[in-house]
Amino acid sequence: MSPANPHSTQRRDRLYIIAEMLEISKEGVLKTQMMYRANLSYTQLSDYLNFMLGINLLEKNIKYEKEIYKPTGKGLDFLQKYIEIQELLKTETNINTAFSSPEHLLEKTRKF
């Protein structure tokens, strides 16, 4: 499960939510699981899924009569670039920037 947004008093921006959804779906995930783990309403989830499927960041597969969502190659590229940009914006002197950054995604990058 994803840790809470480190900037929980701020609104999450679209890119943060997209990156979080891509991270959540790396191993394949059901729609309901993604909704709860990304903390989205059903309407928000549907909007994001339609957008992400439309621009080929996510793919939908049927497995055991259930819809499973996974990132495409393009989606994984987006996630990696998002993480790299967040690293560039992070500074030693100003950890609390105006930008929201999913720390759990940044930690996974350091393993590479």
C-alpha positions as CSV (number, residue, x, y, z in Angstrom):
1,M,0.0,0.0,0.0
2,S,1.2,3.5,-0.8
3,P,2.3,5.7,2.0
4,A,0.3,8.9,2.6
5,N,1.1,11.9,0.5
6,P,4.0,13.7,2.3
7,H,2.2,17.0,1.5
8,S,-1.2,15.9,2.8
9,T,-2.3,19.4,3.5
10,Q,-1.9,20.3,-0.2
11,R,-3.9,19.0,-3.1
12,R,-2.3,16.4,-5.3
13,D,-1.7,17.5,-8.8
14,R,-2.6,15.5,-11.9
15,L,0.9,14.3,-12.6
16,Y,1.3,13.0,-9.0
17,I,-1.9,11.1,-9.3
18,I,-1.0,9.6,-12.7
19,A,2.5,8.6,-11.4
20,E,0.9,7.0,-8.3
21,M,-1.6,5.1,-10.4
22,L,1.2,3.8,-12.6
23,E,3.2,2.7,-9.5
24,I,0.2,1.0,-8.0
25,S,-0.6,-0.9,-11.2
26,K,3.0,-2.1,-11.9
27,E,2.1,-5.8,-11.1
28,G,-1.5,-5.5,-12.4
29,V,-4.4,-4.3,-10.4
30,L,-8.2,-4.3,-10.3
31,K,-10.1,-1.1,-10.7
32,T,-11.4,-1.2,-7.2
33,Q,-8.0,-1.8,-5.7
34,M,-6.6,1.1,-7.6
35,M,-9.4,3.4,-6.5
36,Y,-8.8,2.6,-2.8
37,R,-5.0,2.6,-2.9
38,A,-4.9,5.9,-4.9
39,N,-7.6,7.4,-2.6
40,L,-9.8,8.4,-5.6
41,S,-13.6,8.5,-5.9
42,Y,-15.1,6.3,-8.6
43,T,-15.7,9.2,-10.9
44,Q,-12.1,10.5,-10.5
45,L,-10.8,7.0,-11.1
46,S,-12.9,6.6,-14.2
47,D,-11.7,9.9,-15.6
48,Y,-8.0,9.1,-15.0
49,L,-8.4,5.6,-16.4
50,N,-10.1,6.8,-19.5
51,F,-7.4,9.4,-20.0
52,M,-4.5,7.1,-19.3
53,L,-5.9,4.3,-21.5
54,G,-6.5,6.9,-24.3
55,I,-2.9,8.1,-24.3
56,N,-1.5,4.6,-23.9
57,L,0.0,4.9,-20.4
58,L,-2.1,2.0,-19.1
59,E,-3.5,-1.1,-20.7
60,K,-6.5,-3.2,-19.7
61,N,-6.3,-7.0,-19.9
62,I,-9.0,-9.5,-19.0
63,K,-7.9,-12.3,-16.7
64,Y,-10.3,-14.7,-15.1
65,E,-13.2,-12.5,-16.3
66,K,-11.8,-9.5,-14.4
67,E,-10.3,-6.3,-15.8
68,I,-6.6,-5.9,-14.8
69,Y,-4.8,-2.6,-15.4
70,K,-1.0,-2.5,-16.0
71,P,1.3,0.2,-17.2
72,T,2.5,0.1,-20.8
73,G,6.1,0.7,-21.8
74,K,5.1,4.3,-22.4
75,G,3.6,4.4,-18.9
76,L,6.7,3.0,-17.3
77,D,8.8,5.6,-19.2
78,F,6.5,8.4,-17.9
79,L,6.9,7.1,-14.3
80,Q,10.7,6.9,-14.6
81,K,10.9,10.5,-16.0
82,Y,8.5,11.8,-13.4
83,I,10.7,10.3,-10.7
84,E,13.8,11.8,-12.3
85,I,12.2,15.3,-12.5
86,Q,11.2,15.1,-8.8
87,E,14.8,14.2,-7.9
88,L,16.0,17.2,-9.8
89,L,13.6,19.5,-8.0
90,K,14.6,18.2,-4.6
91,T,17.4,20.2,-3.0
92,E,19.4,19.7,0.1
93,T,18.5,23.2,1.5
94,N,14.8,23.1,0.6
95,I,13.2,19.7,1.2
96,N,9.7,21.2,1.6
97,T,9.2,22.6,-1.9
98,A,5.9,23.8,-3.4
99,F,5.8,20.7,-5.5
100,S,4.3,17.5,-4.3
101,S,6.5,14.5,-4.6
102,P,5.6,10.9,-3.9
103,E,8.5,10.0,-1.6
104,H,7.7,6.3,-2.0
105,L,8.4,6.6,-5.7
106,L,11.7,8.4,-5.1
107,E,12.9,5.7,-2.8
108,K,12.3,3.0,-5.4
109,T,14.5,5.0,-7.9
110,R,17.5,4.8,-5.6
111,K,17.5,1.0,-5.9
112,F,18.4,1.2,-9.6
